[in-house]
Amino acid sequence: MKQPDIDNLINRFRSPEVKAMVLMGSFARGDAGRFSDVDLLRFVKEEAKDQQSAVSHVIDGRLVVVADIAPNKIDSWFTRPEEATGIIVGLRDAQPLWDPDGYFAEIQRRARDFVWDSSMQEKADAYASREMVGWAEEAHKALEGLRSGDIGRMLNAQFGLSWGLTTVMRVQRGVLLTTDNSFSSEVIAAVGEDSEWGKLCRIAFDIDGKQSLSEQVKAWLRLYVLTARMIESAIKPEDREVIQHTVSLIQAELERR
């Protein structure tokens, strides 16, 4: 796949407030395809009040997504487990396009030296506990969808639980993703392809193309129960009532089916 015109990108997006520009994603890794977008990070001197998270452009017939990164955002990459699991490997693989003062070089060094320590695990446990409470709403939506045969509820619940439960496990297990395109396969591999969790995930995602919508939703509900069991030691006392109540409802409902 032909690389984007680097000089054009630099000239177009460099400005006085920019300290460095970096190519991320598939073009940085070297596995871009015909329809891959170009992910460009601009590291800026300070956070602007009207700063957008990302802006998309079409340049030379290709989608280019430009994100401005302020200094306070960088610290969160290394201190918040939900962000570290999604960005650290990408930073390690990134290609600097323009870094005159070595600003990004220092960030990349931090990423390559990053270690998932006990402090990060403690934060990951707290995050997983909170998220299980948050995703209880989607589990209830799935139960109501199954009870009433409401396809809309089941689709919404399936979408929420697929992202939510894999993210809970990704963060709690400290899985540093290579790319967000492979978030499910990398999390399943980390937990175990032949584990009960991994097998249920394959059914829930319908990887083999054999499951009806209701069977997929049931699999996600079972995964909620299993995930709660697997992270039992991480669940905080203040979160336990909601999670246990949701687990009990799921178990009772699925036993009737």
C-alpha positions as MATLAB code, in Angstrom:
seq = 'MKQPDIDNLINRFRSPEVKAMVLMGSFARGDAGRFSDVDLLRFVKEEAKDQQSAVSHVIDGRLVVVADIAPNKIDSWFTRPEEATGIIVGLRDAQPLWDPDGYFAEIQRRARDFVWDSSMQEKADAYASREMVGWAEEAHKALEGLRSGDIGRMLNAQFGLSWGLTTVMRVQRGVLLTTDNSFSSEVIAAVGEDSEWGKLCRIAFDIDGKQSLSEQVKAWLRLYVLTARMIESAIKPEDREVIQHTVSLIQAELERR';
ca = [
       0.000    0.000    0.000;
       1.401    3.372   -1.064;
       2.399    5.541    1.867;
       0.746    8.964    2.243;
       2.668   12.021    1.093;
       4.492   12.830    4.331;
       5.793   16.223    3.238;
       2.276   17.254    2.232;
       0.870   16.187    5.603;
       3.578   18.046    7.499;
       3.161   21.237    5.499;
      -0.623   21.118    5.703;
      -1.001   20.455    9.438;
       2.067   22.077   10.993;
       1.352   25.294   12.854;
       3.003   27.368   15.620;
       1.206   25.523   18.443;
       2.282   22.081   17.186;
       5.339   20.471   18.830;
       5.385   17.168   16.947;
       3.430   15.164   14.369;
       3.199   11.384   14.391;
       1.766    8.706   12.120;
      -0.211    6.051   13.998;
      -2.299    2.998   13.135;
      -2.080    0.704   10.131;
       0.193    2.942    8.021;
       2.668    3.157   10.917;
       2.550   -0.623   11.411;
       2.822   -1.338    7.685;
      -0.415   -3.338    7.361;
      -2.653   -0.701    5.763;
      -5.174   -1.798    3.168;
      -6.927   -0.090    0.289;
      -9.522    1.573    2.524;
      -7.364    2.203    5.590;
      -7.461    5.718    6.980;
      -4.379    7.716    7.880;
      -4.166    8.394   11.628;
      -2.204   11.543   12.380;
      -1.513   12.869   15.885;
      -0.514   16.482   16.391;
       1.032   17.153   19.790;
       0.123   20.724   20.740;
       1.588   23.042   23.343;
      -1.543   23.485   25.415;
      -5.182   22.498   25.464;
      -7.384   24.787   23.395;
     -10.928   25.553   24.563;
     -12.417   24.662   21.179;
     -10.192   21.659   20.551;
     -11.942   18.696   18.927;
     -10.922   15.116   19.630;
     -10.378   14.383   15.925;
     -11.099   15.986   12.569;
     -11.434   14.029    9.317;
     -10.187   15.174    5.916;
     -10.010   13.690    2.433;
      -6.506   14.166    0.999;
      -5.411   12.612   -2.282;
      -8.486   10.403   -2.203;
      -7.696    9.015    1.239;
      -9.367    9.598    4.613;
      -6.990   11.376    6.987;
      -8.007   11.656   10.651;
      -6.123   14.293   12.618;
      -6.241   14.358   16.425;
      -4.707   17.110   18.556;
      -3.087   15.874   21.757;
      -2.579   18.283   24.645;
      -0.023   17.673   27.439;
      -2.642   16.666   30.023;
      -3.878   13.909   27.701;
      -0.434   12.348   27.517;
      -0.236   11.769   31.261;
      -3.553    9.912   31.218;
      -2.150    7.415   28.702;
       0.326    6.260   31.320;
      -1.823    6.499   34.441;
      -5.314    5.332   33.411;
      -5.498    1.606   32.591;
      -8.464    1.963   30.230;
      -6.351    4.334   28.110;
      -3.019    2.553   28.491;
      -4.415   -0.730   27.177;
      -5.561    0.979   23.992;
      -2.638    3.301   23.213;
       0.699    2.018   24.572;
       1.469   -0.435   21.762;
       0.377    2.120   19.174;
       2.827    4.641   20.622;
       5.594    2.059   20.502;
       4.896    1.419   16.807;
       4.280    5.041   15.810;
       6.344    6.781   13.142;
       7.442   10.348   13.927;
       6.847   12.627   10.941;
       8.048   15.888   12.439;
       9.674   16.040   15.870;
      12.317   18.787   15.806;
      12.885   18.941   19.566;
      12.472   15.244   20.385;
       9.167   15.848   22.162;
       7.526   12.709   20.850;
      10.746   10.713   21.147;
      10.478   11.071   24.925;
       6.810    9.975   24.869;
       7.719    6.957   22.759;
      10.524    6.089   25.168;
       8.008    6.172   28.044;
       5.720    3.852   26.083;
       8.509    1.372   25.380;
       9.520    1.421   29.055;
       5.927    1.114   30.281;
       5.306   -1.673   32.804;
       1.925   -2.813   34.085;
       2.614   -2.563   37.817;
       0.593   -3.135   40.981;
      -0.625    0.464   41.045;
      -1.995    0.144   37.515;
      -3.630   -3.178   38.405;
      -5.355   -1.620   41.388;
      -6.800    1.074   39.127;
      -7.780   -1.565   36.562;
      -9.671   -3.541   39.206;
     -11.591   -0.438   40.282;
     -12.387    0.395   36.664;
     -13.649   -3.122   35.950;
     -15.879   -3.058   39.018;
     -17.453    0.277   38.049;
     -17.945   -0.818   34.463;
     -19.765   -3.988   35.462;
     -22.261   -1.793   37.300;
     -22.621    0.389   34.225;
     -23.177   -2.532   31.865;
     -25.845   -4.007   34.132;
     -28.309   -1.719   32.342;
     -27.506   -3.411   29.024;
     -27.941   -6.821   30.631;
     -31.410   -5.801   31.825;
     -32.178   -4.545   28.323;
     -31.098   -7.914   26.914;
     -33.334   -9.770   29.364;
     -36.332   -7.639   28.426;
     -35.556   -8.066   24.747;
     -35.513  -11.843   25.115;
     -38.708  -11.838   27.171;
     -40.666   -9.681   24.739;
     -38.984  -10.720   21.510;
     -37.978   -7.092   20.926;
     -35.259   -7.176   18.259;
     -34.311   -3.533   18.816;
     -33.627   -4.101   22.503;
     -31.635   -7.237   21.752;
     -29.514   -5.474   19.102;
     -28.805   -2.550   21.415;
     -27.925   -4.856   24.289;
     -25.727   -6.992   22.062;
     -23.814   -3.931   20.880;
     -23.332   -2.597   24.396;
     -22.360   -5.867   26.036;
     -19.968   -6.835   23.230;
     -17.940   -3.672   23.712;
     -18.466   -3.430   27.464;
     -17.539   -6.928   28.589;
     -14.516   -7.256   26.312;
     -13.318   -3.870   27.574;
     -13.805   -4.934   31.201;
     -11.690   -8.018   30.615;
      -9.133   -6.160   28.504;
      -8.518   -3.591   31.222;
      -8.726   -5.900   34.217;
      -6.276   -8.338   32.595;
      -4.001   -5.547   31.355;
      -4.169   -6.571   27.687;
      -2.177   -4.030   25.676;
      -3.923   -4.019   22.303;
      -1.920   -4.039   19.085;
      -4.819   -2.404   17.244;
      -8.453   -1.662   18.023;
      -9.364   -3.753   14.963;
      -8.318   -6.884   16.835;
      -9.667   -6.020   20.280;
     -11.879   -9.121   20.462;
      -9.329  -11.638   19.210;
      -6.530  -10.280   21.394;
      -8.676  -10.301   24.523;
      -9.935  -13.820   23.782;
      -6.349  -14.973   23.219;
      -5.227  -13.388   26.505;
      -8.014  -15.046   28.491;
      -7.661  -18.330   26.607;
      -9.111  -19.544   23.320;
     -10.276  -22.780   24.964;
     -11.436  -21.195   28.202;
     -15.139  -21.008   28.994;
     -14.950  -17.235   28.516;
     -13.241  -17.593   25.137;
     -15.733  -20.163   23.878;
     -18.715  -18.080   24.986;
     -17.204  -15.055   23.274;
     -17.014  -16.932   19.986;
     -20.713  -17.787   20.287;
     -21.659  -14.256   21.326;
     -19.786  -12.697   18.404;
     -21.129  -15.468   16.130;
     -17.643  -15.982   14.755;
     -18.697  -19.262   13.138;
     -21.854  -17.759   11.619;
     -24.260  -20.270   13.182;
     -26.037  -18.375   15.965;
     -29.403  -16.624   15.936;
     -29.687  -13.167   17.492;
     -31.345  -14.574   20.616;
     -28.590  -17.168   21.066;
     -25.956  -14.462   20.757;
     -27.739  -12.338   23.337;
     -27.990  -15.309   25.706;
     -24.257  -15.854   25.287;
     -23.561  -12.230   26.209;
     -25.727  -12.598   29.308;
     -23.809  -15.723   30.300;
     -20.608  -13.762   29.717;
     -21.817  -11.092   32.131;
     -22.260  -13.769   34.792;
     -18.924  -15.398   33.984;
     -17.050  -12.096   33.889;
     -18.471  -11.142   37.287;
     -17.248  -14.463   38.637;
     -13.798  -14.101   37.077;
     -13.230  -10.625   38.528;
     -14.884  -11.404   41.866;
     -11.854  -10.266   43.862;
     -11.852   -6.923   42.034;
     -15.494   -6.032   42.725;
     -15.801   -3.180   45.209;
     -18.283   -3.426   48.116;
     -20.275   -0.460   46.830;
     -20.702   -2.149   43.415;
     -21.530   -5.629   44.637;
     -25.305   -5.255   45.119;
     -26.034   -4.155   41.539;
     -23.758   -6.771   40.004;
     -25.062   -9.648   42.135;
     -28.672   -8.626   41.527;
     -28.058   -8.602   37.767;
     -26.305  -11.973   37.899;
     -29.221  -13.490   39.836;
     -31.761  -12.187   37.322;
     -29.763  -13.560   34.396;
     -29.341  -16.976   35.963;
     -33.027  -17.247   36.862;
     -34.209  -16.131   33.423;
     -31.841  -18.354   31.452;
     -32.781  -21.374   33.540;
     -36.367  -20.935   32.321;
     -35.317  -20.986   28.673;
];
